[in-house]
Amino acid sequence: MRGMKKTLLSPGWVTDKFILLMLAVFPLWTGFQGYANITFSKFLFFVAATGVWMLLVVIGAAVSGERPAVRGGSWAVLALAAAAFVSAAFSPYGADVLLGAGRYDGLVSLLLYCFIFLGVSAYGRHRPAYVWALAFSLTVCCAVSLLQLLGHDPLNLFPGDMDYFDHGIKYSAEFLGNIGNVDVFATLLTAAVPFLLGDYVCSGEKRDRWLLLPAAFGLFIAVESGVASAKAGLAAGFLLGALVLLQKKRLKRLGIAAIVVAATAALAMNVHFTQSGVVLGAAPAETGSQSETADSGTLYELNQILHGHLEDSYGSGRVGIWRQLLEVYPQRPVLGGGPGTVSDRVDIQYSRYVKETGKTLRTRVDNAHNEYLGYLMDEGALGLGAYLTLLALTLIRWIKGRKRRSAALGCGLAGYWVQSFFGIGLCLVLPVIWLLWGLQWSDNDEKRIV
């Protein structure tokens, strides 16, 4: 019994194995039905793994007497969980609040995110092994993405004879890597890449220079994906991370990291993947749904916004979605509509005729496409207030603890905070984000866990 108490019934030991599983394996799990059912497959993995871990932690804490530590961030998370409970209890949308009316973004997922934060912050200890676990899964995800950009389908994730380049022609969404939706994949990239670079800068160990390789690979895929929110999040993670981590003894490694980022970005901007092959140099002229003319695209939209013009179509239609959501928000301003009920409150649909196929592609919006607005709509002002409080407290903790190796976690979170302003925020990747967030609030003791 004494040996069992140190392992299977130790909350720290169980939490360590859960962290490794979620960082190294969860991002790679796709299920057995490809992109068609990847959200459900990852949801089941997430719920099963977290549920077993929760049970073992509770039993272990009771047997060993290891009471969880409660810190400032924990109170904010508990407030968020309470707001979600109250919002769900008073929601007019019934059972939809449990799993969510959209894509498993309801009360169950949100409460599990909260428990991950609380459990990891209480019993987790930031270890170098976690950095390498995430580096491994990121590398595999990017390798799969690269093969897809080259026209292959290594995991048979696309149905039939479709491939990556059929997005916008044969199907509406855009899928890449092991995560699924490319916008959700951007969430993982914007958190993982700055985190790996930050850990290299903070560690000072020679072996950690190898972290530059998966970080560069992730940056390359992020640029090639063309997701504007990924570029914004990465820029924020790099710049804020450099400012927070800036110390005399880290200047050399900061400089090397900057060179790697600049060189990788330059390479990515001069390599273009098309259905006919790889093109080097200037971006090729594209036709159909993938074209970006002088009167469209991100740069054009930014220029128009700076000149006071804001159209609903900007940001891939996000501006229009946000406007409609804000119109119905006053109906339930304090408690919101309940977790995962955006699609119950608005009916937003887009359709586009594709001349290449002669078919019309239709998409129904079931997400706020802005995580902050999502909390406001679902959990109301109370939920968003608790979430922003957690964010602010974490930012302060990150700045105060910038001399520690664990400060690298803040670089990844900073990237995520910016990207999530345009992000979807689903269980495809959010368990990893909340896990990293919990590690940021652990006591940062890197002692070995037996």
Residue pairs with C-beta under 8 A, 6 or more apart in sequence:
5 63
5 64
6 13
6 450
7 13
7 450
8 14
8 56
8 60
9 56
9 59
9 60
9 63
9 64
10 60
10 64
10 66
11 56
11 57
11 60
11 61
11 64
11 66
11 68
11 119
11 122
11 123
12 66
12 123
12 124
12 125
12 449
13 60
13 449
13 450
14 53
14 56
14 57
14 60
14 123
15 53
15 57
15 119
15 120
15 123
15 124
16 124
16 125
16 127
16 449
18 49
18 50
18 53
19 120
19 124
19 130
19 133
19 435
19 439
20 129
20 130
20 133
21 49
22 49
22 431
22 432
22 435
23 130
23 133
23 134
23 137
23 432
23 435
24 133
24 134
24 136
24 137
25 137
26 42
26 45
26 46
26 49
26 137
26 431
26 432
27 137
27 138
27 141
27 178
27 179
27 188
27 429
27 432
28 137
28 140
28 141
28 178
29 41
29 42
29 45
29 178
30 38
30 41
30 42
30 155
30 157
30 178
30 180
31 37
31 38
31 40
31 41
31 42
31 44
31 45
32 41
33 41
34 155
34 156
34 157
34 158
34 159
35 157
35 158
35 159
35 175
35 180
36 159
38 157
38 179
38 180
38 428
39 103
39 104
39 180
39 426
39 427
39 428
40 104
42 180
42 427
42 428
43 104
43 109
43 427
46 109
46 112
46 427
46 431
47 108
47 112
50 112
50 115
50 116
50 431
53 119
54 115
54 119
57 119
57 123
60 66
61 67
61 68
66 123
68 118
68 119
68 122
68 123
69 121
69 122
69 443
70 122
71 121
71 441
72 393
72 397
73 117
73 121
73 390
73 393
73 394
73 397
73 441
74 117
74 118
74 121
74 122
74 441
76 386
76 387
76 389
76 390
76 393
77 114
77 117
77 118
77 386
77 390
78 114
78 118
79 382
79 386
79 389
80 110
80 114
80 379
80 383
80 386
80 387
80 390
81 110
81 111
81 114
82 386
83 335
83 379
83 380
83 382
83 383
83 385
83 386
84 107
84 110
84 111
84 114
84 339
84 378
84 379
84 383
85 107
86 335
86 382
87 97
87 335
87 336
87 337
87 338
87 339
87 378
87 379
87 380
87 382
87 383
88 97
88 98
88 107
88 338
88 339
90 335
90 338
91 97
91 335
91 337
91 338
91 339
91 341
92 337
92 338
93 101
93 337
93 338
93 341
93 344
96 106
96 338
96 340
96 341
96 344
97 106
97 107
97 338
97 339
97 340
97 341
98 106
98 107
98 108
99 106
99 108
99 109
99 340
100 106
100 107
100 109
100 339
100 340
100 341
101 340
101 341
101 342
101 343
101 344
101 366
102 340
102 342
102 343
102 366
102 367
103 366
103 367
103 426
103 427
104 340
104 426
104 427
105 339
105 340
105 367
105 374
105 425
105 426
105 427
106 339
106 340
107 338
107 339
107 340
109 339
109 340
109 427
109 430
110 339
112 431
113 430
113 431
113 434
114 434
116 431
116 434
116 435
116 438
117 434
117 435
117 437
117 438
117 441
118 438
119 438
120 434
120 435
120 438
120 439
120 442
121 438
121 439
121 440
121 441
121 442
122 442
123 442
124 438
124 439
124 442
125 442
125 443
125 444
125 445
125 446
125 447
125 449
126 405
126 406
126 409
126 439
126 442
126 444
126 445
126 446
127 446
127 448
127 449
128 199
128 203
128 208
128 446
130 439
131 195
131 196
131 199
131 208
131 211
131 408
134 192
134 195
134 196
134 432
135 192
135 196
135 211
135 214
135 215
136 214
138 188
138 189
138 192
138 193
138 196
138 214
138 217
138 218
139 213
139 214
139 217
140 178
141 177
141 178
141 179
141 185
141 188
142 177
142 214
142 217
142 218
142 220
142 221
143 217
144 154
144 155
144 177
144 178
145 176
145 177
145 185
145 221
145 224
145 225
146 221
147 153
147 154
148 154
148 163
148 164
148 176
148 177
149 164
149 176
149 224
149 273
150 273
150 278
151 163
151 164
151 165
151 275
152 163
153 163
155 178
157 175
158 164
158 166
158 175
162 170
162 171
163 275
164 174
164 175
164 176
165 274
165 275
167 173
167 174
167 175
167 289
168 174
168 288
168 289
168 290
168 354
168 361
169 288
169 289
169 354
169 356
169 357
170 357
171 361
172 361
172 362
172 363
173 181
173 182
173 363
174 181
174 182
174 183
175 181
175 182
176 182
176 185
176 221
176 225
177 185
177 221
179 185
179 188
179 428
179 429
180 428
181 424
181 426
181 428
182 225
182 227
183 227
183 229
183 422
183 423
183 424
184 423
184 424
184 426
184 428
184 429
185 225
185 227
185 429
186 222
186 225
186 227
186 229
186 230
186 233
186 419
186 423
187 416
187 419
187 420
187 423
187 424
187 425
187 429
187 430
187 433
188 429
188 432
189 218
189 219
189 221
189 222
189 225
189 230
189 233
189 234
190 222
190 229
190 230
190 233
190 234
190 237
190 412
190 415
190 416
190 418
190 419
191 233
191 237
191 412
191 413
191 415
191 416
191 419
191 432
191 433
191 436
192 218
192 412
193 215
193 218
193 219
193 222
193 234
193 237
193 412
193 415
194 234
194 237
194 238
194 241
194 411
194 412
194 414
194 415
195 237
195 408
195 409
195 411
195 412
195 415
195 436
196 211
196 212
196 214
196 215
196 218
196 408
197 211
197 212
197 215
197 238
197 241
197 257
197 260
197 261
197 408
197 411
198 237
198 241
198 245
198 407
198 408
198 409
198 410
198 411
198 412
199 208
199 211
199 405
199 408
200 208
200 209
200 211
200 212
200 215
200 253
200 257
201 241
201 245
201 250
201 253
201 254
201 257
201 408
202 245
202 250
202 404
202 405
202 406
202 407
202 408
203 405
204 249
204 250
204 253
209 256
212 256
212 257
212 260
215 260
216 260
216 261
216 263
216 264
219 234
219 261
219 264
219 265
219 268
220 264
220 267
220 268
222 230
222 231
222 234
223 231
223 264
223 265
223 268
223 269
224 268
224 271
224 273
228 298
228 315
228 422
229 419
229 421
229 422
229 423
230 419
232 418
232 419
232 422
233 415
233 416
233 418
233 419
233 420
234 415
235 418
236 414
236 415
236 417
236 418
236 419
237 411
237 412
237 414
237 415
237 416
237 418
238 258
238 261
238 411
238 415
240 411
240 414
241 408
241 410
241 411
241 414
242 254
242 258
244 398
244 399
244 402
244 407
244 410
244 411
245 254
245 402
245 407
245 408
245 411
246 254
247 402
247 403
270 280
270 281
270 282
271 278
271 279
271 280
272 278
272 279
272 280
272 283
272 284
273 279
274 284
274 286
285 291
286 292
288 354
288 355
288 356
289 352
289 354
294 300
301 311
301 314
301 315
304 310
304 311
304 314
305 314
310 319
311 319
312 319
312 320
312 323
313 319
313 320
315 422
317 350
318 369
318 370
318 422
320 348
321 348
321 365
321 368
321 369
322 368
322 369
322 370
322 373
324 346
324 348
325 342
325 345
325 346
325 368
325 373
325 377
326 373
328 345
328 346
329 376
329 377
331 345
332 380
333 380
333 381
334 380
334 381
334 382
335 379
335 380
335 382
336 375
336 376
336 377
336 378
336 379
336 380
336 383
337 344
337 345
337 377
337 378
338 378
339 378
339 379
340 378
341 377
341 378
342 365
342 366
342 367
342 368
342 374
342 377
342 378
343 364
343 365
343 366
343 367
345 377
346 365
347 364
348 364
348 365
349 362
349 363
349 364
349 365
350 362
350 363
350 365
351 360
351 361
351 362
351 363
352 360
352 361
353 359
353 360
354 360
354 361
367 374
367 424
367 425
367 426
368 374
368 377
369 422
369 423
369 424
370 420
370 421
370 422
370 423
371 420
371 421
371 423
371 424
371 425
372 384
372 387
372 388
372 420
372 421
374 425
375 383
375 384
375 387
376 383
376 384
379 386
390 437
391 417
394 410
394 413
394 437
394 440
394 441
395 410
397 440
397 441
398 407
398 409
398 410
398 413
398 414
398 440
401 407
401 444
402 410
404 444
405 446
406 439
406 440
406 442
406 444
406 446
409 436
409 439
409 440
410 440
412 436
413 433
413 436
413 437
413 440
416 433
